[in-house]
Amino acid sequence: MRAQQGDRIIIRGKTVESSDRHGEIIEVRGPDGGPPYTVRFDDGHESVVYPGGDFIVERPEHQS
């Protein structure tokens, strides 16, 4: 997986009761765009994230 600072992420909820989490990658810590990523979630929480199968990266259109 490759990402850039400013990319948006979605982490899919794992159960019916849990909702998806959305955030922005504010730091790429791995080499060549690889994980881990520091993410600021839309609720303001920041965390270091290692992506799994439930992780989607969306690149803003202006960052082609």
C-alpha positions in Angstrom: 0.0 0.0 0.0 1.2 3.5 -0.9 -0.1 6.8 0.4 0.8 10.5 0.6 0.3 13.1 3.2 -3.1 14.6 2.6 -4.8 11.4 1.3 -8.1 10.6 2.9 -8.6 7.2 4.5 -11.6 5.0 5.4 -11.4 2.2 7.9 -14.5 0.0 7.4 -16.4 -1.0 10.6 -15.9 -4.7 11.4 -19.4 -5.3 12.9 -22.9 -4.2 12.1 -22.9 -1.9 15.1 -19.6 -0.1 14.3 -19.5 2.7 11.8 -16.7 3.5 9.3 -13.9 5.8 10.5 -12.7 8.6 8.2 -9.5 10.6 8.5 -6.6 12.3 6.8 -3.1 11.0 6.6 -0.9 13.7 8.2 2.4 11.8 8.1 3.8 8.9 6.1 6.4 7.1 8.3 7.4 4.2 6.0 9.7 4.3 3.1 8.3 5.2 -0.4 4.8 5.9 0.9 4.5 2.8 2.9 3.0 2.3 6.4 2.7 3.2 9.2 0.7 6.4 8.8 -0.2 9.0 11.3 -3.9 9.7 10.8 -6.1 12.6 12.1 -9.6 11.2 12.2 -12.6 13.4 11.6 -13.4 13.4 15.3 -10.0 15.0 16.0 -8.3 11.9 17.4 -4.7 11.2 16.0 -3.2 7.7 15.8 -0.5 5.7 14.1 -2.2 3.3 11.8 -0.9 0.1 10.1 -3.5 -0.7 7.3 -5.3 -3.9 7.1 -7.9 -5.4 4.7 -10.5 -2.9 5.9 -8.4 0.2 5.0 -9.1 2.3 1.9 -7.0 5.2 0.7 -8.6 8.0 -1.4 -6.3 10.5 -3.1 -7.8 13.9 -3.5 -8.3 14.8 -7.2 -5.8 17.7 -7.1 -3.0 15.2 -6.1 -2.8 13.0 -9.2 
